């Protein structure tokens, strides 16, 4: 293995990849060269470590074929060991890639429609936590730069694919019954232990940021009250009712977890999702608010919010009908009521994900600094919540959320 300047798990050896290569590279003979490098810059992925695996394959013909794959492994940090490991993210994501997502794709295939949601996953002969995937960049997929947010074309691509995903999940439950508990979201205690301090810290920094906008007096009382009752608000959102229209949410649906492919003219051709590590069965409001607030362009996320929701809704109904969904179809008013009821997902997106999406790349971006209160953490949070880009977005999003009753408890 080539030398690297970052920690590499000791269990990763080139021999682990032989079987995958024999099954996927025609005429594979042996691995001639192998190295790992970080796949993402700091701030592009908080919960796990994403590595790019570079392999030079010697073929039976004597030629060398260069291959790349993506390998996700846990962070060796206090936050992962004390909190994230309890979330079973690797078991969830492995099951999503190998069982749930293929089952959704099969539903469409049975109706004569080819719909795909993400990369192919492979097995390695190890017991450690990992996710090993095809490298979608080899097929021309790429992310939009998160700080720029997504324009209307890319929002439409993401929302159409999300509607297809949600529709398939609703039909799957109708045919097979409830998803396994693993895919139904975080238990309240496990989620609360990490998320509550992050959200409280975010609220505190939002209040400080409002001074830059001369708006602290307008919202400070309500935000402080919301912070004092945030655990209650999160628990209320977890309540399920038998007559609600529920779907399997991606659970972390923001710009960095969506990849786009283009045709020769540069037009959007295909949309795939990555990071299926936090699936959550519940209201579609979770994915919709989280995505639009965190990742849509500033001119879209508030001014054209209802238009984006309508676009998603039309695609949802179309694909529920394609898949022969038997239950009563939700109406657009139902969806808007779900979104009002699930407004906390917009608050969470603003406090955490929108801030992360709009922040410049920095080596201080990490889950440790997001969740702790050290001097290094405070320095990072100052970058998150006081940069010009974030202030522009919060100036639009906060009043919108407030006027929709998102902070009412």
CORLINRA-V770721 format. One record per helix or strand of 3 or more residues. SS is the DSSP state (H for helix, E for strand). FROM is the first residue (numbers start at 1). LEN is the number of residues. If there is no record, write none. Layout:
[[SS;FROM;LEN] [SS;FROM;LEN]]
This chain:
[[H;14;11] [E;28;11] [E;48;12] [E;64;11] [H;78;5] [H;84;4] [H;89;21] [E;131;4] [H;136;4] [H;146;3] [H;152;25] [H;181;3] [H;188;26] [H;216;13] [H;230;8] [E;246;4] [H;255;3] [E;258;5] [E;268;6] [E;280;4] [H;285;11] [H;298;4] [H;305;18] [H;332;10] [H;344;15] [H;367;5] [H;375;12] [H;388;16]]
